[in-house]
């Protein structure tokens, strides 16, 4: 699992896996990014709508989350071409 979506108090949110140093910096620098809601707060972040997040940043964070999860899979279960993000 690399992404979770839900609503929190009527606001759409997205949880993404993130490397701990990167997660800490994002949480520190952006009000729209908080530690992962109902997740391991060191390895997950929660994104909420706001001016500090643009589409390109969200796309990069989603791609990074995917890559972190794929890196943790056994080789036999990894996609053949991680850049294409498709299964074997």
PEMO-V151208 format. One record per residue. RES is the residue in one letter. PHI is phi in whole degrees, 0 to 359 (* if undefined). D_FIRST is the distance of its C-alpha to the first C-alpha in whole Angstrom. Layout:
[[RES & PHI & D_FIRST] [RES & PHI & D_FIRST]]
This chain:
[[X & * & 0] [X & 237 & 4] [X & 209 & 6] [X & 229 & 8] [X & 235 & 11] [X & 195 & 14] [X & 239 & 18] [X & 232 & 20] [X & 51 & 23] [X & 82 & 23] [X & 254 & 22] [X & 292 & 18] [X & 227 & 16] [X & 228 & 12] [X & 260 & 10] [X & 228 & 9] [X & 288 & 9] [X & 205 & 12] [X & 298 & 15] [X & 310 & 17] [X & 296 & 20] [X & 292 & 19] [X & 300 & 17] [X & 299 & 21] [X & 294 & 23] [X & 296 & 21] [X & 297 & 21] [X & 292 & 25] [X & 266 & 26] [X & 234 & 24] [X & 294 & 25] [X & 282 & 22] [X & 249 & 19] [X & 232 & 19] [X & 303 & 17] [X & 308 & 14] [X & 290 & 15] [X & 60 & 14] [X & 227 & 12] [X & 296 & 13] [X & 292 & 15] [X & 278 & 16] [X & 250 & 13] [X & 228 & 11] [X & 236 & 14] [X & 243 & 14] [X & 255 & 16] [X & 237 & 19] [X & 301 & 22] [X & 169 & 25] [X & 294 & 27] [X & 285 & 25] [X & 248 & 22] [X & 249 & 23] [X & 302 & 21] [X & 297 & 21] [X & 295 & 20] [X & 297 & 17] [X & 300 & 16] [X & 296 & 17] [X & 293 & 14] [X & 294 & 11] [X & 298 & 13] [X & 296 & 13] [X & 298 & 9] [X & 302 & 8] [X & 297 & 11] [X & 298 & 10] [X & 292 & 7] [X & 298 & 10] [X & 299 & 12] [X & 275 & 11] [X & 280 & 11] [X & 300 & 14] [X & 309 & 17] [X & 296 & 17] [X & 258 & 13] [X & 283 & 13] [X & 299 & 14] [X & 296 & 18] [X & 231 & 18] [X & 303 & 15] [X & 294 & 17] [X & 275 & 17] [X & 56 & 13] [X & 234 & 14] [X & 281 & 14] [X & 295 & 17]]
